[in-house]
Amino acid sequence: MGARSSGREAALQMLFAIDSAGHDVGAIIHDFWREFPGEAEGRPYADELVQGVVKQLAQADTQIAKASQHWRLERMAVVDRNILRLATWELLHKSEVPKAVIIDEAVELAKRYGNENSGSFVNGVLSRVADDCGRTT
């Protein structure tokens, strides 16, 4: 698994913890790496993702709400919601990462951690988010 892929997976786990327990971001990041040392290469990317998503959560949530027809954020599964936040933040702020890579990685996370419908749900919402924010590549 590459550094960004492992970073995304770690970031998802941290965002899940933040969303579920509401703890301080710095404490979650510190505790996560203490408990799950993981691949050192993915750490900086994971930390950047978590801090970016939390800092600009309202922006990501607005984009997701606009793109997810008939689904309020609070009704979404916690895993799906945080995968969408993670990938939406990347689509908005990481123009050097290709759109297809961001969406494909998010779909894979959804298939791995979500339910049987998560992959297609995440794919559909993120495709609309990408279109709405003008990401063509």
N, C-alpha and C positions, 0 to 999 in steps of 0.2 A: 504494500500500500504506500502511495506517495505521501510526501509531507503535507500537502494541502488536503488530501483525502483523510489522512489520520487527524489533521487539525480540525476538519469539519466535523468528524465524528466526536472528537473530544468537546468541541464547542457545543454541539447539540446536547451532549450529556450535561454540560454546565448550564446551558440555557434552560434545560428541563428542570434542573435543581432550583435555579433562580425563580422560574415561573411557578413551580410547585410550592416552594418553601419561603420565597421572598427574602432570602438572606442577602447580605451585602455582597456585591460583585467581587470585590477584592478577596473577601474571605472564601467565597466559593472557588475562585481560581486557585488560591493558595492551597486550600484543602483538597481540591481535586488532584492537583499535581503531586501532593504529598501521598495520597492514597493510590493513585494510578500514574506512576512515573511515565509510562508509555514511551513513544518515540520522541526523542528530543527535537528532531527536525520539525515536527508538526506543532510544537508548543507555541512559537511566536505567532503563527497564523491563527491558531485556536484562540489565543489571548486577544489578538487584534479583532477577530470576529465577535467574540463575546462582548468585549468593551464597546465595539462599534454598534452592535445591535442594541445593547442596553442604553447607550448614550443617545441613539437616534431611533428608539423604539416607536415613538409616535409616528414618525415618518414611514417606517416599515409597515406598521399596522394600518395606516391610512391607505397605502398602496394595496395591501392584501385585502382590506375590506372592500375597496373599489373593484378589485378583480374577482373576488369570490362571490358569485351570485348566490343569493339566498342562504348564505352562511355567515353568521356573526362570529367574530373571533372567539368569544367566550363559549360558543357551542362546539368549536372545533376540538378534536382530540389534542391533548397537550403536546404530544409528539409532532403531529402534523403542523400545529400552529408554530412551533419553534423551528421546524425545518423550513417552513415558509418565511419566517422572520430572518433566519440565517441566509437563505438564498436571496431573498429580496434585498437585504443589506448588500450582499455581494453584487447583485445586478445594478444597484444604485451607485456603489462606491468603488468597485474593483473593475474598472473598464479594461484593464489588461488581461483579465480572465475571460475567455470566450463564453458567451451566453450559453452555448450548448453544453459546455463543461459544467457550468453552475447548475443548470437544470438537470442534467444527467446525474450528477453527484447527489443532488437533492432527492431525485426519484429513487436512487439506490438506497439512500438512508431511509426513505419512507418505506420501501419494501422490506428493509431489514428490521426496522424498529416499529413500524406502524401496523395497521391491520390490512386485510386483503384489498381494500379499496384505496389505501393511502397513496400508492404510487401514481395511480391515474388522477386522483384528486390534486396532488401536489403538482404534477405535470401540467394539468389544465390551468390552475391558478397562476403558476409561475410563467406560463406562456403569455397569459394576459398581462401580468405585471411587466414582463419584458417589453411587450408591445406598448403598454401605457407609458413606460419610461423611455421609449425610443431606442431600446437595445436591438440592433440588427445583427450584430456579430458577438 
